[in-house]
Amino acid sequence: MKMKLVLAVVMLGVIAALLGACAQSSAIPATKRHITMTAVEPKGGVNVSQEAFPKDALPGGGGYLLKAPDKDGRWEVSAYRWDPNQIIVNQGDEVTLEILGINGAEHPSVIEGYNINFNVKRGQVTKVTFKADKAGVFKVTCGTHQPSMVGELIVMPR
Ligand SMILES: [Cu+2]
């Protein structure tokens, strides 16, 4: 009986803490956000004498690259990515994404749901500025490098 009472008190404490955390997050005022990102292509490689070349092809779409062994037996694998891949803002924030192209000639892209189109070119910074007025999860999709170059814009509701 005593054990159940202790458990109930602990549970109430946890619920109160969670409610407090929720109340705090909704109290964050809208603010200007400046987030730097990069378009990158992390790569790994090895010699067939150490690791066999994979038998299965990777999914198509331009995002994954699997290079067959060269004359010396070295093979490589890479994927195009946004870094970071998830951006979390609060509804009402004025957001600027500052995106540098490092790998890949260009990345014609869209923030779905916001219908914002932009292009990131190697060696150049692309700035995408918008008001995050719609809450939800929105894909940030590069049309050239699928399925790997899809990020998420997460807009937390007020
Ligand atoms: Cu791309």
Backbone and ligand atoms as CSV (ligand in chain L), in Angstrom:
chain,resi,resn,atom,element,x,y,z
A,1,MET,N,N,0.837,-1.208,0.000
A,1,MET,CA,C,0.000,0.000,0.000
A,1,MET,C,C,0.871,1.258,0.000
A,2,LYS,N,N,1.856,1.252,0.918
A,2,LYS,CA,C,2.758,2.392,1.017
A,2,LYS,C,C,3.533,2.578,-0.290
A,3,MET,N,N,3.921,1.426,-0.864
A,3,MET,CA,C,4.679,1.423,-2.122
A,3,MET,C,C,3.878,2.088,-3.230
A,4,LYS,N,N,2.564,1.756,-3.289
A,4,LYS,CA,C,1.692,2.337,-4.325
A,4,LYS,C,C,1.594,3.855,-4.157
A,5,LEU,N,N,1.536,4.299,-2.907
A,5,LEU,CA,C,1.434,5.735,-2.625
A,5,LEU,C,C,2.702,6.447,-3.084
A,6,VAL,N,N,3.842,5.862,-2.768
A,6,VAL,CA,C,5.133,6.443,-3.176
A,6,VAL,C,C,5.196,6.527,-4.700
A,7,LEU,N,N,4.769,5.452,-5.357
A,7,LEU,CA,C,4.771,5.408,-6.817
A,7,LEU,C,C,3.870,6.500,-7.399
A,8,ALA,N,N,2.695,6.668,-6.795
A,8,ALA,CA,C,1.747,7.685,-7.263
A,8,ALA,C,C,2.344,9.082,-7.120
A,9,VAL,N,N,3.026,9.320,-6.013
A,9,VAL,CA,C,3.636,10.641,-5.789
A,9,VAL,C,C,4.747,10.888,-6.813
A,10,VAL,N,N,5.556,9.846,-7.069
A,10,VAL,CA,C,6.635,9.967,-8.058
A,10,VAL,C,C,6.054,10.265,-9.432
A,11,MET,N,N,4.982,9.545,-9.810
A,11,MET,CA,C,4.343,9.756,-11.114
A,11,MET,C,C,3.805,11.184,-11.241
A,12,LEU,N,N,3.202,11.676,-10.169
A,12,LEU,CA,C,2.676,13.052,-10.189
A,12,LEU,C,C,3.812,14.043,-10.404
A,13,GLY,N,N,4.930,13.764,-9.760
A,13,GLY,CA,C,6.104,14.626,-9.916
A,13,GLY,C,C,6.589,14.639,-11.357
A,14,VAL,N,N,6.632,13.477,-11.988
A,14,VAL,CA,C,7.077,13.364,-13.388
A,14,VAL,C,C,6.127,14.128,-14.299
A,15,ILE,N,N,4.815,13.950,-14.068
A,15,ILE,CA,C,3.810,14.646,-14.890
A,15,ILE,C,C,3.942,16.162,-14.730
A,16,ALA,N,N,4.133,16.607,-13.481
A,16,ALA,CA,C,4.277,18.040,-13.232
A,16,ALA,C,C,5.521,18.588,-13.948
A,17,ALA,N,N,6.622,17.818,-13.918
A,17,ALA,CA,C,7.854,18.247,-14.586
A,17,ALA,C,C,7.654,18.352,-16.093
A,18,LEU,N,N,6.941,17.355,-16.670
A,18,LEU,CA,C,6.669,17.362,-18.116
A,18,LEU,C,C,5.798,18.558,-18.499
A,19,LEU,N,N,4.758,18.819,-17.710
A,19,LEU,CA,C,3.880,19.957,-17.979
A,19,LEU,C,C,4.667,21.259,-17.902
A,20,GLY,N,N,5.534,21.338,-16.919
A,20,GLY,CA,C,6.376,22.528,-16.760
A,20,GLY,C,C,7.250,22.734,-17.978
A,21,ALA,N,N,7.842,21.652,-18.495
A,21,ALA,CA,C,8.709,21.737,-19.678
A,21,ALA,C,C,7.919,22.205,-20.888
A,22,CYS,N,N,6.684,21.675,-21.044
A,22,CYS,CA,C,5.832,22.079,-22.167
A,22,CYS,C,C,5.480,23.563,-22.067
A,23,ALA,N,N,5.107,23.990,-20.868
A,23,ALA,CA,C,4.727,25.382,-20.665
A,23,ALA,C,C,5.902,26.295,-20.992
A,24,GLN,N,N,7.106,25.868,-20.611
A,24,GLN,CA,C,8.295,26.671,-20.887
A,24,GLN,C,C,8.543,26.803,-22.375
A,25,SER,N,N,8.453,25.660,-23.126
A,25,SER,CA,C,8.796,25.705,-24.546
A,25,SER,C,C,7.821,26.576,-25.316
A,26,SER,N,N,6.536,26.583,-24.921
A,26,SER,CA,C,5.577,27.407,-25.645
A,26,SER,C,C,5.737,28.882,-25.294
A,27,ALA,N,N,6.520,29.166,-24.241
A,27,ALA,CA,C,6.707,30.553,-23.839
A,27,ALA,C,C,7.897,31.198,-24.552
A,28,ILE,N,N,8.646,30.418,-25.348
A,28,ILE,CA,C,9.802,30.985,-26.047
A,28,ILE,C,C,9.307,31.987,-27.080
A,29,PRO,N,N,9.787,33.232,-27.022
A,29,PRO,CA,C,9.300,34.226,-27.991
A,29,PRO,C,C,9.853,33.964,-29.389
A,30,ALA,N,N,9.089,34.413,-30.404
A,30,ALA,CA,C,9.577,34.304,-31.782
A,30,ALA,C,C,10.870,35.091,-31.888
A,31,THR,N,N,11.801,34.560,-32.631
A,31,THR,CA,C,13.111,35.207,-32.707
A,31,THR,C,C,13.711,35.040,-34.088
A,32,LYS,N,N,14.794,35.774,-34.333
A,32,LYS,CA,C,15.516,35.606,-35.601
A,32,LYS,C,C,16.462,34.439,-35.459
A,33,ARG,N,N,16.417,33.536,-36.415
A,33,ARG,CA,C,17.299,32.358,-36.378
A,33,ARG,C,C,18.193,32.394,-37.605
A,34,HIS,N,N,19.471,32.147,-37.373
A,34,HIS,CA,C,20.436,32.100,-38.470
A,34,HIS,C,C,21.154,30.764,-38.360
A,35,ILE,N,N,20.920,29.886,-39.333
A,35,ILE,CA,C,21.441,28.520,-39.238
A,35,ILE,C,C,22.343,28.249,-40.438
A,36,THR,N,N,23.593,27.872,-40.159
A,36,THR,CA,C,24.507,27.552,-41.255
A,36,THR,C,C,24.431,26.063,-41.564
A,37,MET,N,N,24.426,25.772,-42.861
A,37,MET,CA,C,24.362,24.382,-43.337
A,37,MET,C,C,25.397,24.203,-44.439
A,38,THR,N,N,25.659,22.950,-44.774
A,38,THR,CA,C,26.525,22.644,-45.912
A,38,THR,C,C,25.906,21.509,-46.722
A,39,ALA,N,N,26.224,21.511,-48.011
A,39,ALA,CA,C,25.887,20.383,-48.884
A,39,ALA,C,C,27.172,19.565,-49.010
A,40,VAL,N,N,27.145,18.345,-48.483
A,40,VAL,CA,C,28.373,17.563,-48.385
A,40,VAL,C,C,28.195,16.146,-48.943
A,41,GLU,N,N,29.342,15.493,-49.125
A,41,GLU,CA,C,29.347,14.122,-49.647
A,41,GLU,C,C,30.371,13.305,-48.848
A,42,PRO,N,N,30.006,12.837,-47.664
A,42,PRO,CA,C,30.932,11.976,-46.926
A,42,PRO,C,C,31.229,10.711,-47.724
A,43,LYS,N,N,32.495,10.282,-47.640
A,43,LYS,CA,C,32.969,9.202,-48.513
A,43,LYS,C,C,33.796,8.203,-47.723
A,44,GLY,N,N,33.661,6.944,-48.066
A,44,GLY,CA,C,34.509,5.913,-47.474
A,44,GLY,C,C,35.056,5.022,-48.567
A,45,GLY,N,N,36.234,4.487,-48.343
A,45,GLY,CA,C,36.826,3.619,-49.363
A,45,GLY,C,C,37.768,2.606,-48.739
A,46,VAL,N,N,37.985,1.531,-49.493
A,46,VAL,CA,C,38.832,0.454,-48.984
A,46,VAL,C,C,39.303,-0.386,-50.180
A,47,ASN,N,N,40.293,-1.203,-49.959
A,47,ASN,CA,C,40.793,-2.087,-51.022
A,47,ASN,C,C,40.095,-3.441,-50.942
A,48,VAL,N,N,39.862,-4.038,-52.110
A,48,VAL,CA,C,39.184,-5.344,-52.152
A,48,VAL,C,C,39.970,-6.425,-51.390
A,49,SER,N,N,41.267,-6.200,-51.187
A,49,SER,CA,C,42.053,-7.167,-50.419
A,49,SER,C,C,41.658,-7.148,-48.944
A,50,GLN,N,N,41.028,-6.043,-48.497
A,50,GLN,CA,C,40.585,-5.940,-47.099
A,50,GLN,C,C,39.085,-6.190,-46.939
A,51,GLU,N,N,38.295,-5.645,-47.890
A,51,GLU,CA,C,36.833,-5.809,-47.832
A,51,GLU,C,C,36.319,-5.998,-49.248
A,52,ALA,N,N,35.469,-7.023,-49.445
A,52,ALA,CA,C,34.922,-7.310,-50.773
A,52,ALA,C,C,34.016,-6.169,-51.234
A,53,PHE,N,N,34.003,-5.940,-52.536
A,53,PHE,CA,C,33.079,-4.966,-53.121
A,53,PHE,C,C,31.653,-5.497,-52.954
A,54,PRO,N,N,30.692,-4.664,-52.486
A,54,PRO,CA,C,29.329,-5.154,-52.243
A,54,PRO,C,C,28.677,-5.738,-53.494
A,55,LYS,N,N,27.900,-6.802,-53.296
A,55,LYS,CA,C,27.221,-7.458,-54.427
A,55,LYS,C,C,25.993,-6.666,-54.866
A,56,ASP,N,N,25.293,-6.070,-53.892
A,56,ASP,CA,C,24.029,-5.395,-54.202
A,56,ASP,C,C,24.258,-3.934,-54.575
A,57,ALA,N,N,23.528,-3.498,-55.620
A,57,ALA,CA,C,23.570,-2.089,-56.007
A,57,ALA,C,C,22.829,-1.265,-54.949
A,58,LEU,N,N,23.202,0.006,-54.810
A,58,LEU,CA,C,22.491,0.903,-53.890
A,58,LEU,C,C,21.266,1.473,-54.608
A,59,PRO,N,N,20.273,1.946,-53.832
A,59,PRO,CA,C,19.099,2.556,-54.463
A,59,PRO,C,C,19.510,3.690,-55.397
A,60,GLY,N,N,18.826,3.778,-56.544
A,60,GLY,CA,C,19.120,4.822,-57.518
A,60,GLY,C,C,18.582,6.181,-57.073
A,61,GLY,N,N,18.822,7.202,-57.890
A,61,GLY,CA,C,18.318,8.531,-57.586
A,61,GLY,C,C,19.409,9.582,-57.495
A,62,GLY,N,N,20.662,9.138,-57.594
A,62,GLY,CA,C,21.771,10.104,-57.637
A,62,GLY,C,C,22.372,10.468,-56.299
A,63,GLY,N,N,21.726,10.053,-55.214
A,63,GLY,CA,C,22.225,10.428,-53.887
A,63,GLY,C,C,23.313,9.515,-53.355
A,64,TYR,N,N,23.238,8.236,-53.740
A,64,TYR,CA,C,24.232,7.249,-53.302
A,64,TYR,C,C,25.152,6.921,-54.470
A,65,LEU,N,N,26.439,6.845,-54.187
A,65,LEU,CA,C,27.405,6.509,-55.231
A,65,LEU,C,C,28.280,5.365,-54.758
A,66,LEU,N,N,28.338,4.334,-55.581
A,66,LEU,CA,C,29.188,3.183,-55.275
A,66,LEU,C,C,30.132,3.005,-56.463
A,67,LYS,N,N,31.411,3.305,-56.214
A,67,LYS,CA,C,32.405,3.232,-57.298
A,67,LYS,C,C,33.092,1.885,-57.275
A,68,ALA,N,N,33.044,1.190,-58.419
A,68,ALA,CA,C,33.659,-0.132,-58.550
A,68,ALA,C,C,35.175,-0.033,-58.324
A,69,PRO,N,N,35.800,-1.133,-57.959
A,69,PRO,CA,C,37.240,-1.110,-57.700
A,69,PRO,C,C,38.025,-0.546,-58.889
A,70,ASP,N,N,39.010,0.314,-58.602
A,70,ASP,CA,C,39.878,0.836,-59.659
A,70,ASP,C,C,40.979,-0.193,-59.956
A,71,LYS,N,N,41.962,0.196,-60.751
A,71,LYS,CA,C,42.991,-0.766,-61.197
A,71,LYS,C,C,43.816,-1.310,-60.023
A,72,ASP,N,N,43.826,-0.545,-58.923
A,72,ASP,CA,C,44.567,-1.016,-57.746
A,72,ASP,C,C,43.682,-1.784,-56.758
A,73,GLY,N,N,42.370,-1.867,-57.069
A,73,GLY,CA,C,41.468,-2.630,-56.210
A,73,GLY,C,C,40.726,-1.791,-55.171
A,74,ARG,N,N,40.893,-0.462,-55.234
A,74,ARG,CA,C,40.212,0.378,-54.253
A,74,ARG,C,C,38.801,0.708,-54.737
A,75,TRP,N,N,37.810,0.521,-53.857
A,75,TRP,CA,C,36.444,0.929,-54.174
A,75,TRP,C,C,35.963,1.932,-53.136
A,76,GLU,N,N,34.934,2.727,-53.540
A,76,GLU,CA,C,34.469,3.822,-52.681
A,76,GLU,C,C,32.944,3.904,-52.658
A,77,VAL,N,N,32.463,4.413,-51.558
A,77,VAL,CA,C,31.022,4.656,-51.417
A,77,VAL,C,C,30.826,6.033,-50.796
A,78,SER,N,N,29.775,6.741,-51.252
A,78,SER,CA,C,29.499,8.066,-50.700
A,78,SER,C,C,28.010,8.372,-50.816
A,79,ALA,N,N,27.595,9.422,-50.112
A,79,ALA,CA,C,26.197,9.857,-50.165
A,79,ALA,C,C,26.152,11.372,-50.027
A,80,TYR,N,N,25.281,12.007,-50.798
A,80,TYR,CA,C,25.070,13.453,-50.660
A,80,TYR,C,C,24.115,13.702,-49.507
A,81,ARG,N,N,24.430,14.753,-48.718
A,81,ARG,CA,C,23.687,15.047,-47.488
A,81,ARG,C,C,23.600,16.546,-47.238
A,82,TRP,N,N,22.583,16.922,-46.502
A,82,TRP,CA,C,22.594,18.233,-45.854
A,82,TRP,C,C,23.233,18.042,-44.484
A,83,ASP,N,N,24.029,19.001,-44.095
A,83,ASP,CA,C,24.595,18.965,-42.746
A,83,ASP,C,C,24.378,20.322,-42.087
A,84,PRO,N,N,23.540,20.449,-41.071
A,84,PRO,CA,C,22.746,19.392,-40.450
A,84,PRO,C,C,21.562,18.991,-41.325
A,85,ASN,N,N,20.992,17.849,-40.997
A,85,ASN,CA,C,19.915,17.278,-41.781
A,85,ASN,C,C,18.536,17.615,-41.208
A,86,GLN,N,N,18.528,18.064,-39.950
A,86,GLN,CA,C,17.263,18.487,-39.317
A,86,GLN,C,C,17.443,19.869,-38.720
A,87,ILE,N,N,16.476,20.719,-39.004
A,87,ILE,CA,C,16.493,22.080,-38.486
A,87,ILE,C,C,15.226,22.260,-37.661
A,88,ILE,N,N,15.391,22.663,-36.413
A,88,ILE,CA,C,14.237,22.823,-35.530
A,88,ILE,C,C,14.096,24.298,-35.162
A,89,VAL,N,N,12.940,24.853,-35.498
A,89,VAL,CA,C,12.651,26.248,-35.161
A,89,VAL,C,C,11.266,26.312,-34.517
A,90,ASN,N,N,10.930,27.482,-33.993
A,90,ASN,CA,C,9.605,27.684,-33.418
A,90,ASN,C,C,8.740,28.458,-34.408
A,91,GLN,N,N,7.465,28.129,-34.415
A,91,GLN,CA,C,6.517,28.839,-35.275
A,91,GLN,C,C,6.616,30.338,-34.997
A,92,GLY,N,N,6.688,31.121,-36.055
A,92,GLY,CA,C,6.809,32.574,-35.916
A,92,GLY,C,C,8.238,33.072,-36.049
A,93,ASP,N,N,9.209,32.181,-35.973
A,93,ASP,CA,C,10.609,32.596,-36.107
A,93,ASP,C,C,10.885,33.122,-37.516
A,94,GLU,N,N,11.757,34.118,-37.587
A,94,GLU,CA,C,12.301,34.575,-38.873
A,94,GLU,C,C,13.567,33.775,-39.107
A,95,VAL,N,N,13.526,32.889,-40.097
A,95,VAL,CA,C,14.611,31.921,-40.277
A,95,VAL,C,C,15.461,32.286,-41.493
A,96,THR,N,N,16.763,32.254,-41.319
A,96,THR,CA,C,17.682,32.328,-42.457
A,96,THR,C,C,18.555,31.085,-42.447
A,97,LEU,N,N,18.473,30.333,-43.547
A,97,LEU,CA,C,19.392,29.217,-43.747
A,97,LEU,C,C,20.517,29.731,-44.631
A,98,GLU,N,N,21.740,29.578,-44.152
A,98,GLU,CA,C,22.919,29.990,-44.928
A,98,GLU,C,C,23.642,28.714,-45.326
A,99,ILE,N,N,23.521,28.364,-46.614
A,99,ILE,CA,C,23.963,27.029,-47.048
A,99,ILE,C,C,25.153,27.146,-48.004
A,100,LEU,N,N,26.250,26.511,-47.628
A,100,LEU,CA,C,27.456,26.495,-48.461
A,100,LEU,C,C,27.523,25.182,-49.242
A,101,GLY,N,N,27.757,25.290,-50.534
A,101,GLY,CA,C,27.959,24.096,-51.353
A,101,GLY,C,C,29.415,23.671,-51.296
A,102,ILE,N,N,29.655,22.470,-50.812
A,102,ILE,CA,C,31.029,21.950,-50.723
A,102,ILE,C,C,31.243,20.845,-51.754
A,103,ASN,N,N,30.355,19.876,-51.768
A,103,ASN,CA,C,30.457,18.779,-52.743
A,103,ASN,C,C,29.272,18.842,-53.698
A,104,GLY,N,N,29.500,18.442,-54.944
A,104,GLY,CA,C,28.443,18.458,-55.952
A,104,GLY,C,C,28.384,19.829,-56.613
A,105,ALA,N,N,28.206,19.846,-57.946
A,105,ALA,CA,C,28.205,21.113,-58.679
A,105,ALA,C,C,27.049,22.007,-58.240
A,106,GLU,N,N,25.849,21.412,-58.148
A,106,GLU,CA,C,24.708,22.204,-57.685
A,106,GLU,C,C,23.594,21.314,-57.131
A,107,HIS,N,N,22.750,21.954,-56.320
A,107,HIS,CA,C,21.673,21.238,-55.634
A,107,HIS,C,C,20.378,22.048,-55.752
A,108,PRO,N,N,19.640,21.849,-56.856
A,108,PRO,CA,C,18.352,22.529,-56.990
A,108,PRO,C,C,17.356,21.913,-55.993
A,109,SER,N,N,16.839,22.733,-55.083
A,109,SER,CA,C,16.126,22.195,-53.923
A,109,SER,C,C,14.848,22.939,-53.622
A,110,VAL,N,N,14.035,22.313,-52.775
A,110,VAL,CA,C,12.756,22.915,-52.381
A,110,VAL,C,C,12.474,22.591,-50.911
A,111,ILE,N,N,11.871,23.554,-50.218
A,111,ILE,CA,C,11.299,23.267,-48.898
A,111,ILE,C,C,9.818,23.006,-49.141
A,112,GLU,N,N,9.453,21.731,-49.091
A,112,GLU,CA,C,8.081,21.345,-49.416
A,112,GLU,C,C,7.124,21.881,-48.342
A,113,GLY,N,N,5.934,22.251,-48.764
A,113,GLY,CA,C,4.959,22.804,-47.821
A,113,GLY,C,C,5.078,24.314,-47.712
A,114,TYR,N,N,6.300,24.818,-47.827
A,114,TYR,CA,C,6.519,26.265,-47.860
A,114,TYR,C,C,6.707,26.746,-49.308
A,115,ASN,N,N,6.875,25.775,-50.228
A,115,ASN,CA,C,7.078,26.096,-51.652
A,115,ASN,C,C,8.206,27.106,-51.875
A,116,ILE,N,N,9.296,26.892,-51.159
A,116,ILE,CA,C,10.473,27.751,-51.329
A,116,ILE,C,C,11.498,26.976,-52.151
A,117,ASN,N,N,11.832,27.517,-53.329
A,117,ASN,CA,C,12.837,26.886,-54.189
A,117,ASN,C,C,14.156,27.626,-54.042
A,118,PHE,N,N,15.250,26.875,-54.037
A,118,PHE,CA,C,16.575,27.504,-53.991
A,118,PHE,C,C,17.582,26.559,-54.628
A,119,ASN,N,N,18.748,27.105,-54.954
A,119,ASN,CA,C,19.801,26.293,-55.567
A,119,ASN,C,C,21.103,26.555,-54.816
A,120,VAL,N,N,21.802,25.496,-54.492
A,120,VAL,CA,C,23.093,25.623,-53.803
A,120,VAL,C,C,24.178,25.184,-54.778
A,121,LYS,N,N,25.168,26.071,-55.000
A,121,LYS,CA,C,26.263,25.756,-55.917
A,121,LYS,C,C,27.573,25.649,-55.152
A,122,ARG,N,N,28.433,24.788,-55.640
A,122,ARG,CA,C,29.724,24.584,-54.985
A,122,ARG,C,C,30.514,25.893,-54.896
A,123,GLY,N,N,31.029,26.154,-53.705
A,123,GLY,CA,C,31.861,27.340,-53.500
A,123,GLY,C,C,31.065,28.607,-53.271
A,124,GLN,N,N,29.725,28.482,-53.234
A,124,GLN,CA,C,28.884,29.663,-53.040
A,124,GLN,C,C,27.944,29.457,-51.857
A,125,VAL,N,N,27.571,30.597,-51.255
A,125,VAL,CA,C,26.610,30.565,-50.155
A,125,VAL,C,C,25.245,30.961,-50.697
A,126,THR,N,N,24.248,30.172,-50.394
A,126,THR,CA,C,22.863,30.494,-50.731
A,126,THR,C,C,22.138,30.805,-49.427
A,127,LYS,N,N,21.480,31.980,-49.384
A,127,LYS,CA,C,20.707,32.330,-48.190
A,127,LYS,C,C,19.222,32.176,-48.491
A,128,VAL,N,N,18.535,31.463,-47.621
A,128,VAL,CA,C,17.098,31.242,-47.762
A,128,VAL,C,C,16.434,31.823,-46.515
A,129,THR,N,N,15.664,32.894,-46.708
A,129,THR,CA,C,15.041,33.565,-45.571
A,129,THR,C,C,13.525,33.463,-45.679
A,130,PHE,N,N,12.887,33.112,-44.573
A,130,PHE,CA,C,11.425,32.984,-44.572
A,130,PHE,C,C,10.910,33.061,-43.139
A,131,LYS,N,N,9.611,33.318,-43.021
A,131,LYS,CA,C,8.962,33.277,-41.711
A,131,LYS,C,C,8.350,31.894,-41.535
A,132,ALA,N,N,8.698,31.231,-40.451
A,132,ALA,CA,C,8.198,29.873,-40.194
A,132,ALA,C,C,6.784,29.973,-39.619
A,133,ASP,N,N,5.816,30.344,-40.478
A,133,ASP,CA,C,4.466,30.598,-39.967
A,133,ASP,C,C,3.592,29.347,-39.912
A,134,LYS,N,N,4.044,28.251,-40.547
A,134,LYS,CA,C,3.276,26.999,-40.519
A,134,LYS,C,C,3.992,25.968,-39.660
A,135,ALA,N,N,3.294,25.415,-38.684
A,135,ALA,CA,C,3.897,24.366,-37.850
A,135,ALA,C,C,3.846,23.025,-38.577
A,136,GLY,N,N,4.801,22.178,-38.285
A,136,GLY,CA,C,4.806,20.846,-38.880
A,136,GLY,C,C,6.215,20.421,-39.259
A,137,VAL,N,N,6.271,19.321,-40.002
A,137,VAL,CA,C,7.549,18.784,-40.486
A,137,VAL,C,C,7.554,18.894,-42.002
A,138,PHE,N,N,8.558,19.565,-42.546
A,138,PHE,CA,C,8.617,19.843,-43.977
A,138,PHE,C,C,9.932,19.324,-44.545
A,139,LYS,N,N,9.832,18.619,-45.666
A,139,LYS,CA,C,11.038,18.062,-46.286
A,139,LYS,C,C,11.830,19.151,-47.006
A,140,VAL,N,N,13.140,19.076,-46.855
A,140,VAL,CA,C,14.060,19.942,-47.602
A,140,VAL,C,C,14.755,19.022,-48.609
A,141,THR,N,N,14.302,19.081,-49.866
A,141,THR,CA,C,14.639,18.058,-50.849
A,141,THR,C,C,15.492,18.606,-51.976
A,142,CYS,N,N,16.612,17.939,-52.230
A,142,CYS,CA,C,17.430,18.235,-53.410
A,142,CYS,C,C,16.930,17.361,-54.561
A,143,GLY,N,N,16.638,17.978,-55.698
A,143,GLY,CA,C,16.101,17.238,-56.835
A,143,GLY,C,C,17.124,16.351,-57.528
A,144,THR,N,N,18.395,16.550,-57.261
A,144,THR,CA,C,19.452,15.822,-57.966
A,144,THR,C,C,19.958,14.608,-57.196
A,145,HIS,N,N,19.856,14.651,-55.877
A,145,HIS,CA,C,20.500,13.610,-55.066
A,145,HIS,C,C,19.504,12.931,-54.118
A,146,GLN,N,N,18.827,11.932,-54.679
A,146,GLN,CA,C,17.854,11.162,-53.896
A,146,GLN,C,C,18.345,9.719,-53.738
A,147,PRO,N,N,17.962,9.034,-52.689
A,147,PRO,CA,C,17.043,9.456,-51.620
A,147,PRO,C,C,17.735,10.107,-50.425
A,148,SER,N,N,19.034,10.324,-50.509
A,148,SER,CA,C,19.775,10.698,-49.293
A,148,SER,C,C,19.692,12.179,-48.950
A,149,MET,N,N,19.483,13.040,-49.946
A,149,MET,CA,C,19.579,14.472,-49.660
A,149,MET,C,C,18.197,15.059,-49.393
A,150,VAL,N,N,17.607,14.550,-48.331
A,150,VAL,CA,C,16.318,15.047,-47.846
A,150,VAL,C,C,16.490,15.389,-46.378
A,151,GLY,N,N,16.310,16.652,-46.073
A,151,GLY,CA,C,16.376,17.060,-44.676
A,151,GLY,C,C,14.978,17.322,-44.158
A,152,GLU,N,N,14.900,17.715,-42.901
A,152,GLU,CA,C,13.605,18.048,-42.291
A,152,GLU,C,C,13.680,19.426,-41.654
A,153,LEU,N,N,12.741,20.263,-42.036
A,153,LEU,CA,C,12.511,21.508,-41.310
A,153,LEU,C,C,11.377,21.220,-40.332
A,154,ILE,N,N,11.681,21.292,-39.047
A,154,ILE,CA,C,10.676,21.013,-38.026
A,154,ILE,C,C,10.282,22.335,-37.374
A,155,VAL,N,N,9.024,22.724,-37.571
A,155,VAL,CA,C,8.522,23.968,-36.993
A,155,VAL,C,C,7.613,23.604,-35.825
A,156,MET,N,N,8.076,23.916,-34.616
A,156,MET,CA,C,7.321,23.588,-33.407
A,156,MET,C,C,6.150,24.560,-33.256
A,157,PRO,N,N,4.965,24.037,-32.976
A,157,PRO,CA,C,3.794,24.934,-32.895
A,157,PRO,C,C,3.852,25.840,-31.667
A,158,ARG,N,N,3.244,26.993,-31.786
A,158,ARG,CA,C,3.120,27.937,-30.666
A,158,ARG,C,C,2.060,27.447,-29.705
L,1,CU,CU,CU,22.026,17.663,-54.079
